[in-house]
Amino acid sequence: MLEKISTNILMIILGYIVKRIKILPEETGTVFSRFVMYITLPATILKIFLTSSLDKNLFVLPFVSIFLGFFVFFVGREILKRINLDEKTKWTLLISICGYNVGLFSYPFIQSAYGDYGLSYMAMFDMGNSFIVFGLAYAISLIAMEEGKIDFGKVLKKVILFFPLDIYFVALILNLSHIKFPEIFLNVISQIASPNSFLALFTIGFFLDLNLNIEEIKALIWGVLIRLIPGIIFSILLFTIFGPSFIIRIISIGSLLPAPLVAVIYSHERGLNEKFASVFISVTIIIGMIAMLILIK
């Protein structure tokens, strides 16, 4: 577990070092972020759902993660209305508190601790989480680009046609249809998906800039509290009411996972504060690692 945590941190540090010593051009972050969003991440989604057996009795988990995603967003929105922040930083923080980094962060740890059995539980949690990350957060980024003006038809159309979310729908349908794919097809998908974790973490490091101003530090503190406190309270309530069952443990782990990596990508594509998004994700990754060490047994 500690080895996996250290590896993730080193990937972020590597991206930061490469940027600082200018081995790669400035636009590398943009290129890698788009590569992750439209190639390796969709391949990862396909790989998980085409090679995993999902227990239909666990469909409560997507609804739990959707509830958590919307709850944290609405709490955060109400709090941020009352805090004086730069508009770009505020929109970036709203995007960053939507959803959890389930696939890239938690899957390796869950599989190491619980095997494919645990992975199927977390995949079901991620199913609902994907609607928050690829739906709600993406819609907020579009609204931010329009400076808060909401054209619901335009936003809905863009969300529906958003490629990663469409891939999730397709992958889910294929999984539930029990369609058998040739081994060569699955091997190709696995090969495309294999660099996803490294590229995503490297991109975070490449966008990382530790020179936060006072306002960004204030936003960082508020953002961590907005994400952390609801997750802790929700976990305590579940353990108190239902006891330490496996499904409750998975939900508790999910509610304390880091901010989604796509927050950096959305922020960069919409001209927001990707520097802040990268720092926020990095801080929540550290918190998520501590939570995983405590909750995984």
N, C-alpha and C positions, 0 to 999 in steps of 0.2 A: 504494500500500500504506500509506504513512504517513498519507495523507488518510483512509483507511478506519479506521485505528487511532485517529486523532485524533477522528473522528466518534463512534466507540463510547464513548470516554472522555467526550466532551462530553455524550452522552446520560445517562450515569451521573451526571455532575456536575449536570446540569439537574434530575434527580429529587431530588438531595440539596438543591439550592438551593430548589426549590419547597417541600420539606418544612420547611426552616429558616425561610423567610419566611412560612410558613403561608397560602399562596394556596389550597390545597386542604385539606379536612378530614382528620383523622387516619386515618379508615377508607379513604382513597383507596388505600393500599397493598394492603389486603385486596381491594378491589373489582377493582383492576387485575390482581392476581395470579390471581384466579379467572377473569377475562376471558381472560388469556393461557392459563391451563391448559385451559380447557374450550371456548374458541372460536378464538382466533387460532393457537394451537399446533397443534391438530388440523387446521385448515385448511392450515397450512404443510406438515404431513406429507402430507396428501392432494395438495397441489400438486406436491410434489417427486416423489412416486411415480406420479402420473397423467401427468406431463409429461416424465418421464425414461425413457430406455431402459437397463435394467439388464442387464449381461452376466452370464449365469449362471455363467461361468467364474470370476467374482470372488466366489463365495459363501464362499471361505476367509476373507474379510475380516470378516464377522459373527462367525465363531468366534474370530478373533483378538481382536476388541474385547470379546467376552464373557469370554474368558480373562483379558484385562487387567483388566477390571472386577472379577471375582471375586478375582484375585490381589491387587490393591491393597487390596480390602476386607479380605481375610483377614490380610494383613500389618498393615494399620492396626488391625484389631480386636485382634490379639495385642499390638501395641505399646501401644495405649490401655488395655488391661487393667492394665498396669504403671505407668500414669501417673495421678497423683492430680488429677482434674479434677471440676468441678461436673457432675452427671449430665446436666443439660440441654445444657451445652456439649459433653459427650462424645457424646451421641446426635446432636447437630447436626453434629459433625465426622464421625461415622460415615456420616451421610447424604451429607455434602458430598464425601467422597472416593469415592463410588460413581458411576462413569461420567464422561462428558466432555460439554462443551458443544460439540457438533458442528454442529448445524443453525444455530443463531443466530450462532455465532462464526465457524466456519471456512468455511461455504459462500461468503460474499461474496469472501473471499480466494482460495479455491481456484478459483472461477469466473473471477476476474480473471486469475489466473496460468495456468490450464490449460484454461479453457473447460468445456464440457459433458462432455468426455472425463474431465477430472479430477473433476468433480462426481459423475459416476456411481461412481467409485471411492470417494469419500468417503461417498456415500449408502449404499453397501454396508457400509462400516465403521460407519456410524450405525445400520444395521439391527440389528446385535448390541448396539450401545451402548444402544439404546432399551429392550432387555430389562433392562439394568442400571439405567438411570435411572427407567423407569416400572414396573419390577418389583422388583428388589432394594432400591433406595433407598426406594421407596414402602412396601415391606413393613417395612423398618427403622423408618420413621416411624410405622407402625401399632403395631409392637412397643414403640416408645418411649412411645407414648400409653398403652399398657397397663402401663407401668412395668416393661418387660422380661419380662412374662409372655407366653409364646408359645402362642397357640391357632392351630395351623397351619391348621386348617380354615377358621377365620374370616379369617386373613390371606390364604390362598390364594384364597378367594372374593372378597375385596375387590380383590386384585390382578387376578384374571381379569376382574372387572367394572369395572376402572378405565378410564374413557373414553379417555384418550389412548393407552393401550396397545392397546385394542380397535381404535382408528382405525388404528394402525400395522399390525395384522394385516389389516384390511380393505383398506387401501391396497396392501399387498404382494400380496394375492390378486388385486386388480383389475389391478395392474401385470403380474403373471405371466399373467393371463388375456387380456391384450392387448385389453381392451374399449375401444372408442372412445366417448368422451363428447362430447356437443354442445359447441361452442365457447362458448356462453353459460354452460354449467355451469362450465367451466374458468375463465371470466372472473370468475364470481361467487366461486369458491373463491380465486382470486388476489386479488380485492379484499378478502376477509375476512382473508387471510393477510398482506396488505401491511403493516399496522401492528405485526406481531408482534415484530420485532426492536426497534423503538423502545420499545414498551410494556414488554418484558422488561427492557431496559437501564434504562429510566426507573424501573421498580419496584425494581430493585436499588439505584439511587440514593436512592429514597424511603425504603427500609428502612435505608440506610447510616447507621451511627453510629460515628464514629472514636474515641469515648471507650472504648477497651478497658481492662479491668483487667489486672493482672499475670497472672492465670490464663488469661484469654482470649488474651493475647499468647503465652503458652507454648503454648497449644493451636494458635494460628495457625502458629507455627514448626514444631511437630511435624506438623501437617497438610500444610504445604507440602513438607516433607521426605518424608512418606509418599507423596505424589502424584508428586513430581519424581524421586526417586532410581530407583524401578523403571522409569519411563518412559525415563530416560537410559540405564540399563544395558541395557534391552531394545532400544533403538534402536542402541546401539553393537554389541551382539551380532548384530543382523540385518544391519547394514552390513558387519560383519566376515565373516559367514558367506556372505551372498548377494550382497553388493555393492550399489551405489547404483541399483538398479532403481526404476522408478516406483512399483510397488506397495509396496516397502520404504519409500520416501520418504513415501507416504501413511500407512502404519502408524506411522512415526516421528512424523509431525506429529500424528496422532490420539492417540498415547500421551502427548503433552505439552500437550494442549488444556486449557482452564480447567475448573473445577468446573461442574457443570450448574446453570443458573439456577433450576431447580425446587427446589433445596435451600432457597432462601429461602421458596418457597411452602409446601413440606412443613413446614418449621420453624415458619412462622407458623400454619399450620392446626393443628398438633399442640401449640401452646403451648411450643415450644422456644426456642432463642436465635437468632431471625432476624437480630438485629443482627450477631452473630458470623458467621452464614452469609453475609450481604451483604459484610462485610469480606473474608472468606475468598475468596469468588468474585471480588471486585475485585482482590485480590492475584494470584490465579491467572490472571486475564485479562491482567494486565501481563506475567506470565511467559510466557503463551501467545503474546502478541504478539511477544515477543523470539524465541521458538522459531520462529514462522512466518517472521520476517524471516531467520533463519539457514537454515531448511530449504527454503523455497520458492525455486526457481531457474528 
